[in-house]
Amino acid sequence: MSKQHHLIAMDMGIDTHQEPVVYMRNDCHICRAEGFMANSRVAIELRGRLLIATLNVVEQYVLPRHHIGFSQVAAKRLGIVYGDKVQVKHAPVLLSVSALRKKIYGNELNEAEIQSIIGDINTHRYSDIEIASFLSACAGHRLSSSEIIFLTRSMVDCGKRLEWPGHEQVFDKHCIGGLPGNRTTPLVVAIVSAAGLIIPKTSSRSITSPAGTADTMETLTNIELSLDEIQTVVAHTGACLVWGGAVNLSPVDEVLIRVERALDLDGEGQLIASVLSKKIAAGSTHVLIDIPVGETAKVRTQVDAKRISALFVEVGAALGLAVRCIISDGSRPVGSGIGPVEEIRDVLAVLQNHKDAPQDLRQRALFLAAQLLDFAHGKGVDEALILATSVLDSGRAWQQFQHIIDRQGGRKELLQAKHQDIQHSLQSGTLYDLDNRRLSRLAKLAGAPGEACAGLRLHVNVGDKVKQGDPLFTLFTASLGERDYALSYYRDNFDMFEIGD
C-alpha cells in the first residue's frame, strides 16, 4: 500500500482536450518513491474527492518544488484552489481493462463486462488511449447485436432520463450523417411539432462532419438548456432543438464522441448505441432514422444500409423503442450551404418559403416529416406529405420555429466570415458527380464547425451545366491561414467536382 504523499496544487492553465492530466517534476520525491513515470495513471484526492489522471513529467524549472500542476479540466473536476494540499497515490486497478483486452482480441463481451467498461469510462477512470482502444476494437462490424443492446443500455443507465407524463407517443428523428449540408432536422421538428407531434429534439455536435444539428442551431439560439428548461420549452411548444451534452443524457456518449472526433472514427455499433441511448434518455417512444447511401456517403451500399437498418430496429425493440428506418439517396450534397452558419441560412430560407431556397433540402425535409406523421397516425405517407406541405407552405412551420427559438432564449445574429473566396470552373460541361467526403474535408479545413462562420456555399450541384469561369462555390473562412490551408487542399483535389461532356 502506498504511503500518503501530499503536494501543493496549482492550475497550469493547459487545455488537454478534456483529458485530466497532472504535472510533476522529474526530481519529485513522490515520483521516485512510487515509481511514477510519464504516462502513469495516478489518483489525486482532495476533500473527499478523487481524480484519476495521466501523469506528465516536466523539467524542474516548470514547477516550484513540492508542487503538482493540473490541466484545466483536471483542476475543474477536483475543484482545486492554489495552495490546496492534495494526496497523490497510484490509481486503483481497473478490473474492466481485462474485458477491454478481451474485446481487442476479437471476443464477444457479456452485459456485465460492457457495463464495467462503460461505468469506468463514465467516471473518468479511463485514459484517452484506453477509450481509443475500446472504440477501435468495436469499430467496423465487431459488435454483435447483443453487444450493441448491452452497450446502449449501459450508456442510458449512466445518465438522467427525461419523462413526458400524459404523452403516450414522443417522437424523434436522426440522420446518421455523411451528406454535407443535409440539415433537415430543424425543418422536420418545426413541421411535425406545428402539426401536433411532441418532439423534444436533443442533438450532438459534429463528430466527423463540418456541422452537426447542435452546431448549426447554436449559431441562431441557446442550445445549452437544463432538464427543467427543456421541459418548459416543450410544454409551451411541443418541441425543442438543444444540445444533449448539456443535460447529462447518456453523458458517456459525449466522452466517446470527443475521442471519436480526434480519431475521425464513427463505428457502426457505437453509432447505433450512441443514437438510440440518447433517444431513450430523452424519453422518446418512436424514432425515425434516415440512412443516406452513396459512393462517398458514410454508408456506401444498399446491403450495408439494410444491415444497419435491421440493427437499429432490433436494438430499439429490445429496449422498448419503436424505430422506423428510411434508406435515402446519399449520392450528392443536400442544400447549398456546408458549415454551421451556411446550413442555418438554408434552413431559414426553406422555412420562410424563399423562392431561392434549396429545393432538394425542402423536399427531403417534407418527405421525412411525412414519414414521422405517418408513424404517428398511420394514414399513409401520401396523406401525411400533403399535411406536411400545407404546414410548411402556410407559414405555420416558420411561426413554430420562431416560437421554439424564442422559448430557448431568443434569436442571435449570424456570424459573418471575414474572408470569402469564389472558386470558378476550369472547364465547360455537366457536373456529373460531387465527392461528399472531400467536400466535407474542404469545409473542415476552412475551420468548420469550430469556426461557426466557416464552410462553403455551393453554386452548382450534380446535373447542372456549367461554363468555364462559372462560380462553383464560395469558401468562407475566419482567418487567412485557414483560407490558404483549405484552398491548398482544393487545388490538389479539383476533381471533387467531376465535370464532363
Solvent accessible surface area in square Angstrom, and as a share of the most:
residue,aa,sasa,rsa
1,M,241,1.08
2,S,37,0.24
3,K,155,0.66
4,Q,130,0.58
5,H,25,0.11
6,H,93,0.41
7,L,3,0.02
8,I,47,0.24
9,A,0,0.00
10,M,45,0.20
11,D,75,0.39
12,M,46,0.21
13,G,45,0.43
14,I,67,0.34
15,D,108,0.56
16,T,28,0.16
17,H,90,0.40
18,Q,90,0.40
19,E,28,0.12
20,P,10,0.07
21,V,11,0.06
22,V,0,0.00
23,Y,13,0.05
24,M,0,0.00
25,R,22,0.08
26,N,63,0.33
27,D,22,0.12
28,C,12,0.07
29,H,86,0.38
30,I,0,0.00
31,C,10,0.06
32,R,177,0.65
33,A,72,0.56
34,E,28,0.12
35,G,49,0.47
36,F,12,0.05
37,M,141,0.63
38,A,68,0.52
39,N,88,0.45
40,S,27,0.17
41,R,52,0.19
42,V,0,0.00
43,A,0,0.00
44,I,0,0.00
45,E,56,0.25
46,L,11,0.06
47,R,158,0.58
48,G,86,0.83
49,R,122,0.44
50,L,80,0.40
51,L,7,0.03
52,I,11,0.06
53,A,0,0.00
54,T,11,0.06
55,L,0,0.00
56,N,62,0.32
57,V,54,0.31
58,V,27,0.15
59,E,93,0.42
60,Q,89,0.40
61,Y,188,0.71
62,V,59,0.34
63,L,4,0.02
64,P,63,0.40
65,R,142,0.52
66,H,99,0.44
67,H,20,0.09
68,I,0,0.00
69,G,0,0.00
70,F,0,0.00
71,S,0,0.00
72,Q,85,0.38
73,V,14,0.08
74,A,0,0.00
75,A,8,0.06
76,K,166,0.70
77,R,61,0.22
78,L,3,0.01
79,G,30,0.28
80,I,23,0.12
81,V,101,0.58
82,Y,141,0.54
83,G,39,0.38
84,D,23,0.12
85,K,137,0.58
86,V,0,0.00
87,Q,26,0.12
88,V,0,0.00
89,K,60,0.26
90,H,85,0.38
91,A,21,0.16
92,P,60,0.38
93,V,134,0.77
94,L,31,0.16
95,L,155,0.77
96,S,3,0.02
97,V,25,0.14
98,S,72,0.47
99,A,6,0.05
100,L,6,0.03
101,R,139,0.51
102,K,71,0.30
103,K,8,0.03
104,I,88,0.45
105,Y,180,0.68
106,G,60,0.57
107,N,72,0.37
108,E,99,0.44
109,L,4,0.02
110,N,79,0.40
111,E,49,0.22
112,A,67,0.52
113,E,38,0.17
114,I,3,0.02
115,Q,79,0.35
116,S,46,0.29
117,I,0,0.00
118,I,0,0.00
119,G,30,0.28
120,D,26,0.14
121,I,1,0.01
122,N,36,0.18
123,T,78,0.46
124,H,63,0.28
125,R,68,0.25
126,Y,8,0.03
127,S,10,0.07
128,D,29,0.15
129,I,112,0.57
130,E,41,0.18
131,I,4,0.02
132,A,22,0.17
133,S,35,0.23
134,F,3,0.01
135,L,6,0.03
136,S,53,0.34
137,A,12,0.09
138,C,2,0.01
139,A,10,0.08
140,G,39,0.37
141,H,125,0.56
142,R,138,0.50
143,L,17,0.08
144,S,40,0.26
145,S,32,0.20
146,S,47,0.30
147,E,2,0.01
148,I,1,0.01
149,I,24,0.12
150,F,43,0.18
151,L,2,0.01
152,T,0,0.00
153,R,78,0.28
154,S,4,0.03
155,M,0,0.00
156,V,6,0.03
157,D,94,0.49
158,C,34,0.20
159,G,21,0.20
160,K,109,0.46
161,R,138,0.50
162,L,6,0.03
163,E,124,0.55
164,W,28,0.10
165,P,117,0.74
166,G,83,0.80
167,H,85,0.38
168,E,163,0.73
169,Q,73,0.32
170,V,2,0.01
171,F,3,0.01
172,D,0,0.00
173,K,2,0.01
174,H,45,0.20
175,C,23,0.14
176,I,7,0.04
177,G,23,0.22
178,G,25,0.24
179,L,13,0.07
180,P,3,0.02
181,G,3,0.03
182,N,9,0.05
183,R,29,0.11
184,T,0,0.00
185,T,7,0.04
186,P,0,0.00
187,L,0,0.00
188,V,0,0.00
189,V,0,0.00
190,A,0,0.00
191,I,0,0.00
192,V,0,0.00
193,S,10,0.06
194,A,23,0.18
195,A,25,0.19
196,G,59,0.57
197,L,11,0.05
198,I,27,0.14
199,I,0,0.00
200,P,0,0.00
201,K,4,0.02
202,T,3,0.02
203,S,11,0.07
204,S,21,0.14
205,R,56,0.20
206,S,7,0.04
207,I,35,0.18
208,T,35,0.20
209,S,34,0.22
210,P,3,0.02
211,A,2,0.02
212,G,10,0.10
213,T,15,0.09
214,A,1,0.01
215,D,14,0.08
216,T,0,0.00
217,M,1,0.00
218,E,58,0.26
219,T,12,0.07
220,L,1,0.00
221,T,0,0.00
222,N,66,0.34
223,I,2,0.01
224,E,90,0.40
225,L,7,0.04
226,S,53,0.34
227,L,36,0.18
228,D,105,0.54
229,E,86,0.39
230,I,0,0.00
231,Q,63,0.28
232,T,69,0.40
233,V,4,0.02
234,V,7,0.04
235,A,86,0.67
236,H,93,0.42
237,T,13,0.08
238,G,10,0.10
239,A,0,0.00
240,C,0,0.00
241,L,3,0.01
242,V,1,0.01
243,W,45,0.16
244,G,1,0.01
245,G,23,0.22
246,A,41,0.32
247,V,8,0.05
248,N,61,0.31
249,L,2,0.01
250,S,0,0.00
251,P,26,0.16
252,V,0,0.00
253,D,0,0.00
254,E,40,0.18
255,V,21,0.12
256,L,0,0.00
257,I,3,0.01
258,R,26,0.10
259,V,8,0.04
260,E,2,0.01
261,R,94,0.34
262,A,75,0.58
263,L,78,0.39
264,D,94,0.48
265,L,50,0.25
266,D,32,0.17
267,G,8,0.08
268,E,26,0.12
269,G,3,0.03
270,Q,5,0.02
271,L,14,0.07
272,I,0,0.00
273,A,0,0.00
274,S,7,0.05
275,V,6,0.03
276,L,0,0.00
277,S,0,0.00
278,K,15,0.07
279,K,3,0.01
280,I,15,0.08
281,A,0,0.00
282,A,0,0.00
283,G,18,0.18
284,S,9,0.06
285,T,43,0.25
286,H,31,0.14
287,V,0,0.00
288,L,0,0.00
289,I,0,0.00
290,D,0,0.00
291,I,0,0.00
292,P,0,0.00
293,V,16,0.09
294,G,8,0.08
295,E,146,0.66
296,T,30,0.17
297,A,1,0.01
298,K,60,0.25
299,V,8,0.04
300,R,129,0.47
301,T,64,0.37
302,Q,97,0.43
303,V,114,0.65
304,D,42,0.22
305,A,0,0.00
306,K,125,0.53
307,R,73,0.27
308,I,13,0.07
309,S,20,0.13
310,A,59,0.46
311,L,24,0.12
312,F,0,0.00
313,V,66,0.38
314,E,82,0.37
315,V,0,0.00
316,G,0,0.00
317,A,71,0.55
318,A,51,0.40
319,L,37,0.18
320,G,69,0.67
321,L,7,0.03
322,A,40,0.31
323,V,18,0.10
324,R,67,0.24
325,C,24,0.15
326,I,23,0.12
327,I,59,0.30
328,S,20,0.13
329,D,84,0.43
330,G,0,0.00
331,S,54,0.35
332,R,73,0.27
333,P,1,0.00
334,V,7,0.04
335,G,4,0.04
336,S,29,0.19
337,G,0,0.00
338,I,1,0.01
339,G,0,0.00
340,P,1,0.00
341,V,1,0.00
342,E,5,0.02
343,E,3,0.01
344,I,0,0.00
345,R,80,0.29
346,D,4,0.02
347,V,0,0.00
348,L,11,0.06
349,A,15,0.12
350,V,2,0.01
351,L,0,0.00
352,Q,63,0.28
353,N,62,0.32
354,H,85,0.38
355,K,200,0.85
356,D,117,0.61
357,A,6,0.05
358,P,18,0.11
359,Q,97,0.43
360,D,49,0.26
361,L,0,0.00
362,R,36,0.13
363,Q,98,0.44
364,R,34,0.12
365,A,0,0.00
366,L,3,0.02
367,F,78,0.33
368,L,1,0.01
369,A,0,0.00
370,A,0,0.00
371,Q,15,0.06
372,L,0,0.00
373,L,1,0.01
374,D,16,0.08
375,F,38,0.16
376,A,18,0.14
377,H,99,0.44
378,G,61,0.59
379,K,140,0.59
380,G,31,0.30
381,V,46,0.27
382,D,115,0.59
383,E,95,0.43
384,A,7,0.06
385,L,66,0.33
386,I,126,0.64
387,L,68,0.34
388,A,0,0.00
389,T,39,0.23
390,S,56,0.36
391,V,0,0.00
392,L,0,0.00
393,D,75,0.39
394,S,71,0.46
395,G,16,0.16
396,R,104,0.38
397,A,0,0.00
398,W,49,0.17
399,Q,119,0.53
400,Q,20,0.09
401,F,2,0.01
402,Q,70,0.31
403,H,73,0.33
404,I,0,0.00
405,I,5,0.03
406,D,95,0.49
407,R,109,0.40
408,Q,5,0.02
409,G,65,0.62
410,G,21,0.20
411,R,134,0.49
412,K,93,0.39
413,E,163,0.73
414,L,28,0.14
415,L,110,0.55
416,Q,122,0.54
417,A,15,0.11
418,K,164,0.70
419,H,45,0.20
420,Q,108,0.48
421,D,32,0.16
422,I,90,0.46
423,Q,33,0.15
424,H,90,0.40
425,S,3,0.02
426,L,117,0.58
427,Q,89,0.40
428,S,61,0.39
429,G,18,0.17
430,T,33,0.19
431,L,0,0.00
432,Y,126,0.48
433,D,47,0.24
434,L,1,0.00
435,D,25,0.13
436,N,1,0.00
437,R,106,0.39
438,R,60,0.22
439,L,0,0.00
440,S,16,0.10
441,R,114,0.42
442,L,0,0.00
443,A,0,0.00
444,K,54,0.23
445,L,18,0.09
446,A,0,0.00
447,G,13,0.13
448,A,5,0.04
449,P,41,0.26
450,G,75,0.72
451,E,70,0.31
452,A,24,0.18
453,C,11,0.07
454,A,0,0.00
455,G,0,0.00
456,L,0,0.00
457,R,50,0.18
458,L,9,0.05
459,H,82,0.37
460,V,17,0.10
461,N,17,0.09
462,V,37,0.22
463,G,50,0.48
464,D,60,0.31
465,K,169,0.72
466,V,6,0.03
467,K,146,0.62
468,Q,130,0.58
469,G,42,0.40
470,D,48,0.25
471,P,57,0.36
472,L,6,0.03
473,F,0,0.00
474,T,10,0.06
475,L,0,0.00
476,F,21,0.09
477,T,0,0.00
478,A,21,0.16
479,S,44,0.28
480,L,95,0.47
481,G,52,0.50
482,E,45,0.20
483,R,64,0.23
484,D,71,0.37
485,Y,136,0.52
486,A,0,0.00
487,L,11,0.05
488,S,56,0.36
489,Y,48,0.18
490,Y,7,0.03
491,R,138,0.50
492,D,117,0.61
493,N,24,0.12
494,F,86,0.36
495,D,81,0.42
496,M,0,0.00
497,F,10,0.04
498,E,63,0.28
499,I,22,0.11
500,G,16,0.15
501,D,181,0.94
